[in-house]
Amino acid sequence: MPKRGAIRTALIALAALVVVVAGLGALTWGSGTSGLGRRVTSREGGVSVLVPRGWFAEDNHPIDPGHQEFLHGRENAALGLLRRGGFWVARWPASKTTTLDTLRADAPDNALTTRGRVGDYAAIVARYEQPRAADTLWLGHKRFVVRELIADGFVFQVGTWTLPRAGGVARELRGVAQSLVIARPQPWKTAHVTLPGGWVERETKIPGARLFALSPGDPVHAWAYVFHYADSPQATLRAARRKIPMHGGVLGEETSTTVGGRPATRLAFTFPDEGLPPANDVEWFVSDGHGGTFVLAVGRRAGDANVADRIAATWRF
C-alpha cells in the first residue's frame, strides 16, 4: 500500500482471488446488497471499520513495524475481475516530531493535500491518481484518497482507491473511512508465546529463528526472538556463553527455572546497541523434547522492566 517515500507511491497490486495465508490473517465474507453492513476488527483488536455488505475484507497481523497494515477490503464484483474500489488501514509509531504538517510534507508530490477529519480525529487528506497499470486494463487511472491522523502515539492511515466511473463505490468508501474506531491493542498469540498488544511480527533471516517481533516505539522499546537448534540445551547454552562476550556482550545472572513446564536455564546479559546504551537481554534455553533446543530471547531498551519474564510465562509447546 502507498506509504513513505518510494513505497508510498508504489502501485497497489490487486489479486483476482484472495489467498488466506495460515497464521497471518483470516478472510471474512458478507453477502447482500451494498451499504455498510458489518464491522471488521484487526486481529489484535487495535482498529476496526464498517465494511459494505458483499465486499471481501481481510484482517492481518502486520509483519512490518514501519508500516503496519491491518485491514484490507475490496468490492466483490464481476467475479473479482472488475472491482471498482477498495481500502486499507495501517499504522506505524509516531516519532516525537510527527505532526499533521510533517505528514502533509510526506505526501506524494502529485497529491492535492487538505485538512480533514476521520471520525473524531483531525487528519491530513491526500488525493492523487496513479498512472494506468496492467490491472486497470482500459478503465483509466486509479484514484487514491489517503487519510492520515495521529492518535495514541501512532500514525493511522486509512486509504481508499477507486477506478473511474466507480458509481456508489466512492461513497461507500467514504463511509468506511469515517467509521474508523481505534481501541487499545490486545495481546496476540504466536506459535509458542503470547506477545503484548501493539507488537508486530517481522521477517528475519537469522539462522534458526522461528519468530522475530518488535514492540512499538521509535526506536522500539523491546523485541523477542524464538530460535530452534538441533543441539542439546546444554550445548546451546555453552555456545551462548562463549559467543556473547565475543560480540561485546557482558554475561549476567544465570538461573535454573522452568519454561512451559519443562526445566530451563535463564541467562541474563547486556549487549551493545547501535550507539544507544547497552540493551538488557534475557535468554531461556529449554529442551524441545526431541534432543534439540528452543531459545526464547527477549531484549529491552526501555519500558516495562518485566516484559521478558511476562512473555516467557506464556510459553507453550
C-alpha positions in Angstrom: 0.0 0.0 0.0 1.2 3.6 -0.6 3.4 4.9 2.3 6.5 7.0 2.9 9.0 7.6 0.1 9.1 5.5 -2.9 6.9 2.8 -1.3 4.2 5.3 -0.7 3.8 6.0 -4.4 4.0 2.3 -5.4 1.1 0.7 -7.2 -1.3 -1.4 -5.2 -1.4 -4.9 -6.5 -4.9 -6.3 -6.6 -5.3 -10.0 -6.8 -8.4 -11.5 -8.6 -8.6 -14.2 -5.9 -7.9 -13.7 -2.1 -5.4 -16.2 -0.6 -5.5 -16.5 3.2 -2.1 -17.4 4.5 -2.2 -19.6 7.6 -1.1 -17.7 10.6 -1.2 -14.3 9.0 -4.9 -13.5 8.6 -8.4 -14.6 8.2 -10.8 -13.9 5.4 -14.3 -12.8 6.2 -17.2 -12.7 3.8 -20.5 -11.0 3.8 -23.3 -11.3 1.3 -26.2 -9.0 0.4 -26.7 -5.6 -1.2 -24.4 -2.6 -1.0 -24.3 -0.4 2.2 -22.3 -0.5 5.4 -23.1 -3.8 6.9 -20.5 -5.3 9.3 -17.6 -4.2 11.4 -14.3 -5.9 10.7 -11.7 -5.7 13.5 -8.0 -6.2 13.2 -6.6 -9.4 14.6 -5.0 -7.7 17.6 -8.1 -5.5 18.2 -6.5 -2.1 17.7 -8.6 -0.8 14.8 -11.9 -1.6 13.1 -14.1 -0.2 10.3 -17.6 -0.8 9.0 -17.4 -2.7 5.6 -20.1 -2.7 2.9 -22.1 -5.9 2.6 -20.9 -8.1 -0.2 -17.3 -6.9 0.0 -14.2 -9.0 0.7 -12.4 -8.0 3.9 -9.2 -9.4 5.3 -7.7 -8.8 8.7 -3.9 -9.4 9.1 -1.3 -9.2 11.7 1.3 -6.9 10.3 4.9 -8.1 9.6 6.4 -4.6 9.0 6.8 -2.4 12.1 7.5 0.6 9.8 4.1 0.3 8.1 1.7 -2.0 9.9 -1.1 -3.0 7.6 -4.1 -4.4 9.5 -7.2 -4.3 7.4 -7.8 -4.7 3.6 -11.1 -4.7 1.7 -12.3 -4.6 -1.9 -15.5 -4.7 -3.8 -16.6 -8.1 -4.9 -18.0 -7.5 -8.4 -17.9 -9.3 -11.8 -16.2 -12.4 -10.3 -13.5 -10.1 -8.9 -12.2 -9.0 -12.4 -13.7 -5.5 -12.4 -13.5 -4.4 -8.8 -14.1 -0.7 -8.7 -12.6 0.1 -5.4 -11.0 -0.9 -2.1 -9.5 0.3 1.1 -6.7 -0.4 3.6 -6.0 0.6 7.2 -2.4 0.8 8.5 -0.5 2.4 11.3 3.1 3.0 12.4 4.7 4.5 15.5 4.7 8.3 15.5 8.0 10.0 16.5 8.2 12.9 18.9 8.4 15.3 15.9 5.4 13.9 14.0 2.7 16.4 13.3 -0.1 16.8 10.7 2.2 19.2 9.0 5.0 16.7 8.7 2.6 14.1 7.4 1.4 16.6 4.8 5.0 17.2 3.7 5.5 13.5 3.2 2.5 13.2 0.8 3.3 12.2 -2.8 4.4 15.1 -5.0 1.4 14.8 -7.2 -1.1 14.8 -4.4 -3.6 17.6 -3.5 -3.5 17.7 0.3 -6.1 19.3 2.6 -7.0 19.2 6.3 -10.0 17.0 7.1 -11.4 14.6 9.7 -11.6 10.9 10.2 -14.3 10.3 12.7 -13.3 12.3 15.8 -9.7 12.9 14.6 -8.2 15.7 12.6 -6.4 14.3 9.6 -4.4 15.1 6.5 -6.2 14.0 3.3 -4.1 13.5 0.2 -5.8 12.9 -3.2 -3.9 11.8 -6.3 -4.1 9.5 -9.3 -1.8 6.6 -10.2 -0.9 6.0 -13.9 -2.8 3.2 -15.6 -1.3 -0.2 -15.0 -1.9 -3.7 -16.2 -4.5 -4.5 -13.5 -6.7 -1.5 -14.5 -7.0 -2.6 -18.1 -8.7 0.1 -20.2 -10.6 1.6 -17.3 -8.3 4.5 -16.6 -6.1 5.8 -13.7 -6.7 4.7 -10.1 -7.8 7.5 -7.8 -6.4 7.4 -4.3 -7.6 9.2 -1.1 -5.2 8.7 1.7 -6.1 10.0 5.2 -3.5 10.1 8.0 -4.1 11.0 11.6 -2.2 10.8 14.9 -3.6 9.0 17.9 -2.2 7.1 20.9 1.4 7.5 19.8 0.8 6.1 16.3 0.1 7.5 12.8 -3.0 5.8 11.4 -3.5 5.7 7.7 -6.9 5.0 6.1 -6.6 4.7 2.3 -9.1 4.2 -0.4 -8.9 3.7 -4.1 -11.4 3.7 -6.9 -11.4 3.3 -10.7 -13.1 6.0 -12.9 -16.9 5.7 -13.1 -17.0 3.8 -9.8 -20.6 4.8 -9.1 -21.7 4.4 -5.5 -18.4 2.7 -4.5 -16.7 6.0 -3.8 -19.5 7.0 -1.4 -19.3 3.6 0.3 -15.5 4.1 0.8 -16.0 7.5 2.4 -18.3 5.7 4.8 -15.6 3.1 5.5 -13.0 5.8 6.3 -15.3 7.7 8.6 -16.3 4.6 10.5 -12.7 4.0 11.8 -12.6 3.1 15.5 -9.3 3.0 17.4 -9.0 0.8 20.5 -6.3 -0.4 22.8 -4.4 -3.2 21.0 -4.8 -6.6 22.6 -2.2 -9.4 23.3 -1.9 -11.8 20.5 -0.7 -15.4 20.2 2.2 -16.8 18.1 3.1 -20.5 17.9 4.9 -20.5 21.2 4.4 -17.2 23.1 1.7 -14.5 23.6 3.0 -11.0 22.8 1.8 -7.7 24.1 -0.7 -5.6 22.1 0.9 -3.3 19.6 3.9 -5.7 19.0 4.4 -6.7 15.4 6.0 -9.7 13.8 8.8 -9.2 11.3 10.6 -11.4 8.9 14.2 -12.4 9.7 16.9 -14.4 8.0 18.8 -15.2 11.2 19.6 -18.9 11.1 17.4 -20.9 13.5 14.9 -18.1 14.1 11.3 -19.1 14.2 9.9 -15.7 15.3 11.1 -12.1 15.4 8.7 -9.5 16.9 9.1 -5.9 17.9 7.3 -3.5 20.3 6.1 -0.1 19.3 8.5 2.9 19.7 11.0 5.0 17.8 13.4 3.3 18.4 11.5 0.2 19.5 11.4 -0.4 23.2 11.8 -4.2 23.1 12.0 -7.2 20.8 11.7 -11.0 21.0 13.1 -14.0 19.1 12.3 -17.7 19.2 15.1 -19.9 18.0 15.3 -23.7 17.4 18.5 -25.6 17.3 19.4 -29.3 16.8 21.9 -29.2 19.7 21.0 -30.0 23.3 20.2 -27.2 25.7 23.5 -27.7 27.5 25.5 -27.4 24.3 23.4 -24.4 23.1 23.9 -22.7 26.4 27.7 -23.3 26.3 27.8 -21.8 22.8 25.9 -18.7 24.1 28.2 -18.2 27.0 31.1 -18.2 24.5 29.7 -16.1 21.7 28.0 -13.3 23.8 31.3 -11.9 25.1 32.9 -12.4 21.7 30.4 -9.9 20.3 30.8 -7.3 23.1 28.1 -8.6 25.5 28.5 -8.8 29.2 27.2 -12.0 30.9 24.9 -11.6 33.9 23.0 -13.8 36.2 22.3 -17.5 35.2 19.5 -19.3 37.0 17.6 -22.6 36.8 13.8 -22.2 36.1 11.0 -23.8 34.0 9.5 -22.8 30.7 6.2 -24.3 29.7 6.6 -26.8 32.5 10.0 -28.1 31.4 13.4 -27.5 33.1 15.2 -24.5 31.6 18.1 -22.1 32.1 17.6 -18.4 32.2 20.6 -16.3 31.1 20.7 -12.5 31.5 23.2 -10.3 29.8 23.7 -6.8 28.4 24.6 -6.2 24.8 25.9 -3.2 22.7 23.0 -1.4 20.9 24.0 0.6 17.9 25.1 3.8 19.6 22.5 3.6 22.3 23.0 2.5 25.9 23.5 -1.3 26.2 20.3 -3.3 25.8 19.2 -5.7 28.6 18.7 -9.2 27.2 17.4 -12.5 28.7 17.5 -15.9 27.0 15.8 -19.1 28.1 17.2 -22.5 27.0 14.7 -25.4 27.1 14.5 -28.8 25.5 12.2 -29.4 22.6 11.6 -32.9 23.8 13.5 -34.5 20.9 17.1 -33.7 21.7 17.1 -30.2 20.4 16.6 -26.8 22.0 14.2 -23.9 21.9 15.7 -20.5 22.8 13.4 -17.6 23.8 15.3 -14.3 23.6 13.8 -11.0 24.8 15.7 -7.7 24.7 14.7 -4.3 26.1 15.9 -0.8 25.8 13.1 0.9 27.8 9.6 0.5 29.0 8.3 -2.5 31.0 11.2 -3.9 33.0 9.4 -7.2 33.4 8.4 -7.7 29.8 10.8 -10.6 29.2 9.5 -12.7 32.2 5.9 -11.9 31.3 6.5 -13.2 27.7 8.3 -16.3 29.0 5.4 -17.1 31.3 3.2 -17.6 28.2 5.4 -20.2 26.6 3.7 -23.3 25.1 5.0 -26.2 23.1 
